[in-house]
Amino acid sequence: MASEPAVAGARIAEAFRSHGKRAALMPYLMGGFPSMEESREVGLACVDAGADLLELGIPFSDPLADGPVIHAAGTAALRGGATPGAVLEVCEALADRVPVALMVYANLLVGHDAFVERAAGAGAAGLIVPDLPHDESAELRTACDAHGLALIPLVAPTTSDERISVIGADARGFVYTVSLAGTTGERSDLPPELKTTVDRVRSATELPVAVGFGISTPEQAGQVGEIADGVIVGSRLVRAAGEGGAPEVGRLVTALNAALGH
């Protein structure tokens, strides 16, 4: 099934366009954590509490971009028997409600045509592959386009303007803007140069710009919502899932969503 790039990101674009807030809210959840069934419940709690999109992680044994909280959750999920196929079932249960972007490491995409086809069949709207260099992404992007999936790129504060322009031209869905150098995790303060980073990315793409890494409180989410089109919250929500399950995650997403209101 052929698909133009714009079609590949159409559902994501609509989610960013229609939320009616200062910025869209995109919680991250780890597939299979605290268990397969609970991860589905966590995702539904996020949607019920106001999430506009979801990022669903597929656990991997060597997650280079993940900080200690998400790394530990992925390890626990793998010990509990989580598989890519089982996480795709979670995706399928959530994808009717909001667009779901799968966060997956490149090693799991060997023979990527089969995985992309399965992800599309599960209703996924896009893929985020943090360890795939842009220079090596063309083949996967073509496969994603053909199945209506957006291959969502990442940009870091250290990315040069020239490279941001190239990435922005090839982006699908939105541009995932990493707020700081390093791995995911909760931080007490947002980087002072974040607005500059977002402005640099905005100048290179017409797609929405969403910010992730280090956002953990409603106050921080509100601050990011003033400068970006989307706010991605991961480690804090994964910690909440481990401490209090879906009810605790729902309470936190409600507070994050309220901070992004008019």
Secondary structure, 3 states (H helix, E strand, C coil): CCCCHHHHCHHHHHHHHHCCCCCEEEEEEECCCCCHHHHHHHHHHHHHCCCCCEEEECCCCCCCCCCHHHHHHHHHHHHCCCCHHHHHHHHHHHCCCCCEEEECCHHHHCCHHHHHHHHHHCCCCEEECCCCCHHHCHHHHHHHHHCCCEEECEECCCCCHHHHHHHHHHCCCCEEEECCCCCCCECCCCCCCHHHHHHHHHCCCCCCEEEECECCCHHHHHHHHCCCCEEEECHHHHHHHHHHHHHHHHHHHHHHHHHCCC
